[in-house]
């Protein structure tokens, strides 16, 4: 699912299966970066729990509506 924030930045939010377990991935688009747990800039970030991923997206203002 493609999501946007107020600044016009976009990310993909997807559910994947890794090593037989469900994980959630937030991937930055168009050369931008997202902050990881360590405060460093990363191209993507993965979560093991859906509520953690949803909280990250809400905290950074990403919504699933198109522009």
Residue pairs with C-beta under 8 A, 6 or more apart in sequence:
1 12
1 13
1 14
1 64
2 10
2 11
2 12
2 13
2 29
2 64
2 66
3 10
3 11
3 12
3 13
3 57
3 62
3 63
3 64
4 10
4 62
4 63
4 65
4 66
4 67
5 60
5 61
5 62
5 63
6 61
7 61
8 67
9 28
9 29
9 32
10 29
10 30
10 32
11 26
11 27
11 28
11 29
11 34
11 57
11 62
12 25
12 26
12 27
12 29
13 24
13 25
13 26
13 53
13 57
13 62
14 24
14 25
14 27
15 22
15 23
15 24
15 25
16 22
16 23
16 24
16 25
16 46
17 23
18 46
21 48
23 46
23 47
23 48
24 46
24 47
24 48
24 49
24 50
24 52
24 53
25 44
25 45
25 46
25 47
26 34
26 44
26 45
26 46
26 47
26 53
26 56
26 57
27 43
27 44
28 34
28 42
28 43
28 44
33 41
33 42
33 43
34 41
34 42
34 43
34 44
34 45
34 60
35 41
35 42
36 42
36 45
45 56
47 53
47 56
